[in-house]
Each structure stands twice: as structure tokens, then as C-alpha cells.
Amino acid sequence: MRTIRIHVDLSLAAGAEAALPAQAGEHVARVLRLAAGDPLTLFNGDGNDYAATITGIGKREVLVQVLDRQAVDRESPLRLTLAQGVARGEKMDLIVQKATELGVVRIAPLLTERAEVRLDAARAEKRLAHWRAVAASACEQCGRARLPEILPTQTLPAWLASLDGDAVLRLALLPEATASARALRPGSNGALLVVGPEGGLGERDVALLGEAGFNGLRLGPRILRTETAGLAALAALQALHGDF
């Protein structure tokens, strides 16, 4: 029987009773059509799964009883951050979803030199909430009990200025680069991976990345679309240096 996993923004503890948040309750009652007595698994991002049972479904709320807690360790030993030039429409949703499944610990949406997406403050906040929901849904599916951090959208220079001086491997996907994923030696701090938007990284972007200590990474002789490139690189890094 398939295990139903639901992400909830709640404090959870064995023995506690709780009402599911409205959106989660709607999904459980109206979409999944679960009923009182049905089991489900809850998680809130603290690294645990919580076995629970539905105790009641009303017009406006779904009540659950938390039974026990189980620690979940499905995080990759290779800590990967994807800094993605914001892509148009559903492409960005796909990138967030699949990067979450591939085990990234952080996603930084970036506005770069050739960005085709423009976000005002209100729209940027709405998109951030949406991407976080996409990541939570991906965690429900893939079994992760910790959500990747998704940062607010920012310009490439602002993001670079926020980086600390640790020894993390800094990489940027560049068609003209010569280094391959196989030749890399990520340390215990993992890696940062920068991927340009549809138009790729501009000359100013590449110069800024070079000044910040980023090395070029090449995925082979073919030019990949932005929604393919980062995911392919993440998969290669996980296969060569992570937990694949």
C-alpha cells in the first residue's frame, strides 16, 4: 500500500493531536479522499517522519493523531547548492522540483545579465512561496524529510556578495569550459553550481563569477537547455561524488 506523505508547517510530537493546515487538509479530504481512521505520514522538515491517523474530517478541518516519530536520513553526503538563473514559466517549477529530488540543500534563484524574467517585489514574493510549495511537494514524493532552502530571488552580484569565505567548490556551467565533473574533487563542504537562464550567462556574469573564485564546468559537446543543464550536472555530481 502506498504511503501518503504530507508536508505540514506544524510542530509535531508523538501523542499530539493536531488540525492540518487548510491546504493540506483540503488535499487530504478532497483530492485524496481519505477518511477517518486512514493512516498517513506527516513531516515538517525537521528530519523526521511522523506516523499519524486521521481522527476526524469536518467541513473546515482535518484532525489527526500523531502516533510516533521516526528519524529519516535521505540527505546526500554531497551538499549541493544550485544557483539558477530564473527561467520562464513552468521551466523554473521543473528545475525546483527535480533539483529537490536530486538532493540539493539550497536553491538560489538569480537574476543575471541575460535574464528574460522580470519580477517586482510582490510577484517575487509570490513566486518564492510557490517554489517552496513545489519543493515541499517534491519532498513528499521522494521521501526527503528535510526541505531544501529556497532563497529569495536576487541579482547575481548580490548573491555573490552574500557568500562566505569557506572552502566550498565553486562551479559555473559554461560551454567554453574544459573541466568535467569526473575530474572534480568536492570537499566536505560540497559545491555551489551556477546555471544561466535561457540566454546563458553573459560576459559580465562570467567575469563576476571568475572574480568570486568560480571555475567553469563543461557537460560535453552539446549545448543543453537551462532546464536540462543544471539537472544533468547535479545528477553527474551525485553519481560521481554523492550517493547515486
C-alpha positions, -999 to 999 in steps of 0.1 A, spaced: 0 0 0 13 34 -10 24 56 19 7 90 19 33 116 30 21 152 37 42 182 45 28 204 72 41 236 87 33 224 123 52 214 154 48 176 156 53 152 185 42 116 192 9 115 211 -1 150 200 -34 159 183 -35 185 156 -56 201 129 -39 201 95 -33 234 78 -61 244 54 -43 235 22 -30 201 35 -65 193 49 -81 202 16 -57 179 -2 -62 150 22 -100 153 22 -110 165 -12 -82 153 -35 -70 120 -18 -105 114 -4 -91 99 28 -114 92 57 -113 90 95 -92 60 105 -69 62 75 -32 63 81 -8 89 67 27 101 73 34 138 82 67 157 81 76 192 89 112 194 77 129 186 110 143 153 96 116 130 110 86 113 96 55 111 119 31 83 116 -5 96 121 -41 86 118 -70 108 107 -94 111 136 -120 134 120 -129 153 89 -151 183 92 -162 209 67 -133 232 76 -107 210 92 -90 176 92 -79 163 126 -51 138 131 -35 119 160 3 116 158 14 81 168 52 80 167 83 96 152 109 80 130 142 97 120 148 98 83 182 101 67 178 105 29 201 136 26 231 133 3 266 135 18 274 159 -10 260 193 -1 249 209 -33 236 244 -39 220 252 -72 222 289 -82 198 290 -111 192 319 -134 154 323 -132 138 306 -162 104 313 -177 71 298 -165 69 261 -158 106 256 -165 115 270 -132 90 248 -114 105 218 -131 140 228 -121 130 233 -84 111 200 -84 138 179 -99 167 196 -80 149 188 -48 146 151 -59 183 151 -67 191 161 -32 202 198 -33 203 215 1 197 250 -13 183 268 -44 192 304 -51 171 319 -79 192 345 -97 186 375 -120 215 376 -144 227 397 -173 206 380 -199 176 372 -177 143 372 -196 122 372 -164 114 404 -145 99 403 -110 86 432 -90 86 428 -52 50 414 -50 55 389 -78 89 378 -64 73 371 -30 45 351 -47 69 331 -68 91 323 -38 61 309 -19 51 289 -50 86 274 -54 88 265 -18 55 247 -22 69 229 -52 99 218 -32 77 205 -3 56 185 -28 88 170 -43 99 160 -8 65 143 -2 71 122 -33 109 114 -29 109 107 8 131 135 20 123 148 55 143 180 52 132 207 28 159 224 7 163 261 15 150 283 -13 164 318 -11 145 350 -23 153 359 -59 183 383 -61 208 396 -86 240 376 -92 262 404 -77 240 405 -45 242 367 -42 280 366 -47 284 393 -21 265 372 4 288 341 1 312 335 29 348 325 25 345 288 31 363 262 10 332 250 -9 339 241 -46 325 269 -68 313 259 -103 296 276 -132 282 257 -162 300 273 -193 300 258 -228 336 270 -233 349 254 -201 372 224 -203 368 208 -168 345 178 -165 325 166 -135 347 135 -134 378 155 -127 364 174 -98 372 167 -61 345 182 -40 354 186 -3 333 181 27 317 215 22 301 204 -11 297 226 -41 279 256 -55 267 253 -90 257 283 -111 235 278 -142 224 306 -165 189 313 -178 176 307 -213 201 331 -228 230 317 -208 255 337 -187 267 370 -201 302 383 -202 297 404 -172 283 374 -153 313 352 -162 337 380 -151 320 384 -118 320 346 -112 357 344 -120 365 372 -96 345 352 -69 365 321 -74 341 301 -97 356 275 -121 340 266 -154 323 232 -158 315 215 -191 290 188 -196 301 176 -230 300 188 -266 262 196 -267 245 228 -256 218 219 -231 187 239 -223 187 257 -189 160 233 -176 183 203 -186 218 216 -179 216 221 -141 197 189 -135 222 169 -156 251 185 -137 235 177 -104 229 141 -114 265 137 -126 279 152 -94 257 129 -73 268 99 -94 305 107 -92 308 122 -58 275 118 -39 251 90 -31 240 77 -65 
